[in-house]
Structure formats: structure tokens, C-alpha cells
Amino acid sequence: MLDAVPGDLDKREGSFVWDAIAPASIELAQLYIALERVLALAFAGDHRGAAYGLYLERRAAEHGLLRNAATKATGEVTFAGSDGAVIPAGTLVATTGGIRFVTTAATTVQGGKARAIVESVEPGDRANVPSGAVTMLPMSIPGVTGVENKAAMEGGTEAETDAALTARLLEKVRHPSTSGNVAHYLQWAKEVAGVGDARVLPLWNGPGTVKVILIDAEKRPAAASIVADTAAHIESVRPIGASVTVESAAGLAINVTAEVTLDMSVPGTTKEKVSALFEAALQQHLQDIAFRQSYVSYARMGTLLMNIPGVQDYANMTINGGTANLSLADTQVAVAGTVVLTCLTE
């Protein structure tokens, strides 16, 4: 910009010309930086600076993919009360923490009890509460004295993440699906909200048979509602003549024991903190390898443990009682089980 100004004018820093041009040049520089970002947003991929959020959704939509929405948790509650008391559809129940559920159909108390199917008011995995968590009746119901859920609520998942949508988009582009091939069944399964990943077993029970194994967005066994939704969706699009079975993966709990030497020179090191950090690392690792690796690595467990702050060494580690890699069947997914660390101090 300074070069475009006639040479017989004062262009030194602090001059009128310099001060007049400086703000515009700064804004133009910022614009060029923004334009580089805009270009990156036009491309999907696992590289830094790729499309995200709304830009990713628009890119995916060009290939017929939509971000999977969050799903609601479902389950069953048992009401206690006087025989003949009617619990209408839409009745609210809740946990002490304020997570609300609503009945999907009317029911009547008989023999002092009434069962009802409920779904969470808000979608998301926060609603996957354990058994015994639902105990509140936000509004009184004549003849009803209490409520509880004897089994955990399940099926609640968060909306599909950018990373998951990107992976699904790249999979569709790089592995074209056609005529009911394996890639096609994977695509159909992952189009269902709540499905985190799928595995397809062609000809598993003879010619014309296909089995689809599911895990949810948390890389755990899929809830019955997700399995049913996936089966219905695949049934609506599959080739004529195919016999399709849709199942949830069976969860294989990974239980780890070890003797750990703690380095007490690391601030805040305690047995409880080390155990909690290792449990979180174990869970994340199992999510990362779900349907990607056919075994749980014994060596990897040791690496995870050694990477925990405050751990100096370990010995006598076992995975499900053994000291070797743990194989996973095609129908299994590894999930975090119990962690028992015997901690020593250095």
C-alpha cells in the first residue's frame, strides 16, 4: 500500500499517510487470515482446520448424511398405591437430581403395584440413571404413594459429535456402498441415532443372511430401543431377499488388578486419585479400540498405568485374571470393569 503512494509524499512511520493506511492494512491482513480459514472449512477430513459444526453438516448433507440427534433414555418404573388408582399417560417422575421422565401410556394400580414404560423428558446420556434412582413424584396422583425404577434407564445418547460425523462421512466417500454390500449395511446402521459403530457379518448363517452388531455412542452395548430402531431402518432399505439380524454387542468387562509403586514426590498423589485416573484412562482406551481392535492388549494396559501421574512402577498386573492379550469375539465389545490397585509408596 505504501508503494502505491507517490514517492514525493512523506510515508515514514508516524506520518499522515502512514497513519491513514495502517488501520486499513491491518483489517486487510485479518481478512486474508480469515479467507484461509474459510477455504479449510470447505473440506471435511481428520486434518487440522477441517470443517466443523454447521460447516461440517453442510458438507455431509451433500452426501446425504445428517448429524444423528441425541436420543432419550427409556425404561420401566413401578408405582405403588391403592388398587384402581389410574396413572395417566404423560405422568412425570424424577430422580432426586431433577432428571425427569414421563410415562408413555396410561396404567392402573392392581395388587398395590403398576408398571409403566417411561422416557426421559430431555435427550442425552445424563438420563441413563441406575436402578433405584427414580423415586420422586413431582405432582401428586390420587391413590399413588411412590415410584421406583428397578432397572437402569438406558438408550440415552448425546448428539453425534463432529469427530463421529466426520468419520462417517469419510467412510462413505472412501468406501462406496452399493447393492447391499458390507459398506451399505454399515452406512444404514450408522444413520440411526444412538448408534456409535457397527460390525457386519455377511453370510453368518448361510446364503442370504446378514448379521449387524451394534454399539452405542459411548462404545458400549446398544440399548434395546436402538437395536429395534436400527432393525426397522435396515428393513426399510435392504435388498429384497436378504435375511437381516440386528443385535447389540455383548459387553465383556475388563477387570484389571496390579501392584503399584507410588511416587509420593508427585503433588497430590493418593491411591484413590491414581485409581480414578487409571479407570478413566482404561475407559477411554476401550472406547478408542471398540470395533477397531480384536483384542485388549496386556502391554497397553501397562502403558496406561505407567502414564498415570504418581505411578513409578507396577508389578503382577492381570487382565481378567490373566497376563496375556485378551481376545474379543466379533460379537463382543470390551467395557471397563473393576480396577483393583494395591498401592505401595516409594
N, C-alpha and C positions, 0 to 999 in steps of 0.2 A: 504493500500500500504506500509506503514511503517512497519507493522507487517511481511510483506513478505521479508523485508530486514534482512540479518543476524544480530544477536544481538551484534556481536563484532565490528560492524561499528557504527560510530557516526551518530545518527539520530536526534539530537537535532535541534530545530528551528535555522536556520542560517547556519547549516552545509551544506556540498556539497550535501549529499543525500537528505536532506530536500528541498534545492533549486532546485534540479533536478526533484524531484517528484511533487512539488507544482503546476506548470503550467498544467501538465497532469491531476492531480486530480481535479483542477478547471474545466477544459474542460469536464471531465467525469461527474462531478456534473451537469453542464449545460445540458449535453446530457440526463441525467436521467429526468431532469425537462422537456425537450422538448419531451421526449418519453411519459410522462404523458399527455402532450397536444395532441400529435398525437393520443393517444388512445381515448381521448374525441372527437376528430374530426371525428372519425369513427361512431359516434352515433348522430342521429338527435333528437331534443327534445327542450322543453321550459326551460330546466335547464341551469345553468351557465356552460360555457365551451363547449357547444354542437357545432356541425358542423355549419359552416358559409361559405358564399361566394362560391367559386368553390367547396369546400368540400361538402357543402350542396347540390349543384346542382348535384354532382355525386351521392350522397345518394338518392336524389329524382329521378334521372334517373333510378335507379334500380327498381323503382315502376312505371315507365312510365310517370313521371311528369317532365315537363320542366318549367323553370322560364318564366313567362309571360313577353314579351318585352314591352317597352314603346310604346305608341300609339300616332299618330298625331292628332292634333285638326283639325276639319273641320268646314266649314260654307259657307256663301254666301256673296259676295261683289257686289256692284253696281258701274259700271263705268259710267262716264258722258263724253259726247263728241258729235262729229258730226255723223249724220246718215251715215251708211255704213262703218264706221271705224271698222276694224277687230282686235279683241283681240285674239291672238293665244293661243293655249294650252301651258302651261309652263310659262305664263307671271308672273313675280314677282310683288307682292305688299307687303307692310310692314307697321309696326307701327313706330312711331317716336322713339321708344325704340330699333328698329332694329330687331324685331321679324318678320320673313319673311314667306310669304305664296305664293303658286303657283297655278295657275288655272289648273283644271284637264281636261278641254275641251275648244275648241275654241268657241267664241261667237261674235256677231256683234251688233253694236250700232243701235238701232231703237227707234225713238221718243226721241232721246237725251240720252237714257239710255241703259245699257246692264248688265244683271245679269250673274254671273259666280260662280260655285262652286270652292272653294279653299281648300287646305290642307296645314298645316304647313310644312315648309322645315325640321325642326328638331322636333322629337317627344318630349313629355313631357307636364306637366300641365302648364308650363310657357306660352304656346301658347293659353291657354283659355282666350283670351283677351275680354274685354267688348265691347259692341256696340260703334261704333264711334272711335275705336282705330286704325283701318286700314285706313290710309289716304295718304300713300306715294307710289309713283311710282318710284322705283329705276332706271328704264330705260324708256325713253320717248317712247310713242306709237303714231304714226301719227293719228291725229283726236281725241285723248283721252285727256281730260282736268283734270280728277280727279277720285278718287275712295273712297269708304267708305263701311264699314260693318254696316248695320242697326240692326243686331242682334249679340249677343255674339258668339264667336267661342267656340266650345265645343268638348269634346271627347278626349282631350289630357291627357294622364296619364303617370306617371313615371313607370320605370320597377318595377316588383314585388319585394318587399323588402324581406330580409331574414326571417323576422318575419312572413310575409304572406305566403311565400313558406313553411316554417316550419309548420305553422298551416294547410295548405292544405295537406301536406304530412302526418301529424299525423292523420288528419281526414280520409284520405283514408285508412290508416293502421288500425285505431281503429274502423272505421265504414265501413266495406267492402261493396262495391257496386256490385249489381248483378241483372240481368234480369229487368232492368228499374225500380228499387226501388227508393225511395226518395234520398238515398245516391248517386245513379248513376246520377240522374239529377243534383244534387249539384256538383258532380265531373265534369260533362260535361260543366256546366255553368262556373265554375271557371277556366277551361282550356283556356278560351278565354281572350286574352289580354285586359286589361282595366276593367275587372270585379273584383270588390273588395269583393263582397259577394252576395249570392243568397238565396232566400227562395222558397221552393217548396210547392205548394198547390195541392195535389192529389185529383182527382175526384171533382174538383171545379165546374164543370158544367155537372156533370153526369158521368156515366161509361166511361172509356177510355180517360178522359180528364185530362190534367195536365197544371197547370199554373206555370211559373217560373218568379219570381220577382227579378229584378237586382238593385244593386247599384254599383257605380264605385269605383275606388281605393281610392278616397277621402271620401268614405262613403256618397256620395250624389247621387241624381237621375242619372241614367246612360244615356249617350247621345244616340241619335237615331242610330248612327253608331255602338255603342257597342251592343245595343239591336238586330240590324239586324245581326251582326256577330255571336252573341250567338244563335239566332234562326236558322241560317243556319247551325251552327255546330251541334246543338242538332238534327236538322232534318236529318243530315247525319249519326247519330249513334243511334237514338232512336229505340225502338222495333216497329215492324210492327203493325199498328192498333191504335197506340196512337195518340191522337189529342193534340198537344202541343201549348200553347200560351205563348209567351215571352214578358214581359212588363218591363218598368222601374218602380221603386217605385215612388210614389208621395211624393214630399218633403213637410213636414209640418214645417213651420217656427216657431221657438221657440222664442217668444218675452218676454223679462224679464224687469220688472221695479222694483225699490226698492229705499228706502231712506237709505242712507249710512252715518254713522258717521265716519269721517276720523280721524286717529291718526296722527297729524302733527309732532309728535316727530320722526316718521319714516322718515329718509332722502329721499328726492325726491318725497314725496307723493303729488300728484295732482289729481284732478278729472279726467283729461284726461288720466293719466297713469293708475289709478285704473280701469277706464272703459275699456281701451285697454287690460289690463291684464285679466280682467274678460271675455271679449269677446273671447280672445284666450283660456282661460280655458273652457268656455262653448263649443266652437267648438271642442276642444279635447275630452271633455266628451261625446258629442253627437256622435263623431266618434267611441269612445270606446264601446258605447252601441248599435250602429247600428246593427239591426237584431239579437241582443243578449238580448234585454230587450223590453218588450211590452208596456212600459210607460216611461215618463220622470218624475223623482222623484222631488217633490217640496222640500223635505228635503235636497236632494243632491245639489240643486241649492243654498240653504243657506250655505251649507258646502263649496262649491266652492267660494262663495263670501267672507266668513269669512277667507279663506285661502289666500286671496289676501293681499300682504304686504301693510300696511297702512290703512286697514279696521279694525275698532274697533268694530263696531256693525252695524246692519241693522234692518229695520222695513218696514212693509207694502209691502212686496215683492209679486209680481204677476207673474204667468206664463200664457201668453196669456189671461190676464185679470182675471185669477182665482187664488185660493190659495190652490189648491189640486194637486195631481198627474195628469198628462195629459196622457190619454190612446192613444196608437198608433194602428191603424188597421194593419192587416197583409200586406197590400199593401203600407204602409207608412214608411218613414224614417224621423226622426227628423233632421232638419238642423238649424244652427244658424240664428236667425232673428235679430231684433233690440234689443239693450240694452240701457235703459234709467235709469241712476242713478242720483237721486237727492242727492247731497253730502253736508253734514254738517261737521263742524270741531269741534274737542274736545279741 
